[in-house]
């Protein structure tokens, strides 16, 4: 366990925002968690993984726990599946590459998502027709109130679209140490998400492989999403909102090009990027922050912006979209 005092979290959040934490505690082993909480460790103000889904708007007068537990271990296999236990501190994309190398299928569509494995279940990360709940087996978390370990199977995580129990009832109360995935020995490629097929064609790929699908996803992401190492961002800032069909059909009369996907219970998931673009924000720059020019769902820090400024911009976007379309956008990122 390593402890740092009055430390700037700038290198530890993909938005690249400066924020002083009173202390930062690095936990790099599974045993480090009970050791911390059973000692005199106070409950943390923030648990940090890869810092990829976070908007820091103020200094933190308390402890920040950074979970850096490593390890990728094949724990069991049968004819069809491998069960792979991964430490919360493993970088998500490194895990994806490890799977591709070993011919374990299921996460190739989730290539290049920033962040660590421990944060992946928090918001059930998803992209290109895939969500981690489809390959999730179980996870192990330390409960900070009860001071004990608990295993969570699929139903107990309450996964939804960018949702889980760890973001709601158990926020900051269950610290994920490892996640076990159930991956497939035989690939069942999912390229139905339009852009993947187009990209594979453009790349001249005739025979699908985990590597080629991953490369296509990487290429699409790189063309639309800013690289956090160059321009601070946390991916989609908002969720795609769900509205009832009647509301969507009414909007479609006025805006025939509106983008929406049929959803359960006579509802439609609307492309928030389209709404924000149509509201006039795409590519808008306000000094050193703004809205990405290739994907309006992504807010960016060009360097030196304050989290509070980006938050104020998100507020303005929410209000403008609300008054223009009668739809309330919900933030996907965790605001501190
Ligand atoms: N669109 C616009 N203008 C924009 C952006 C998008 O009109 O500026 C429209 C496009 O017409 C497109 C549609 O919106 O047809 C959807 O756009 P895109 O395929 O880029 O996906 P998204 O719905 O904006 C979601 C996820 C992304 C994920 C992609 C691909 C959410 C909140 N975001 O974005 O996830 O990579 O699909 O599956 O669901 C993330 O969560 O951080 C993230 C990047």
Boltz pocket constraint, residues with backbone or C-beta under 6 A from the ligand:
constraints:
  - pocket:
      binder: B
      contacts: [[A, 126], [A, 127], [A, 128], [A, 129], [A, 224], [A, 234], [A, 235], [A, 236], [A, 237], [A, 238], [A, 239], [A, 240], [A, 259], [A, 271], [A, 272], [A, 273], [A, 274], [A, 275], [A, 277], [A, 282], [A, 292], [A, 294], [A, 295], [A, 296], [A, 297], [A, 332]]
      max_distance: 6.0
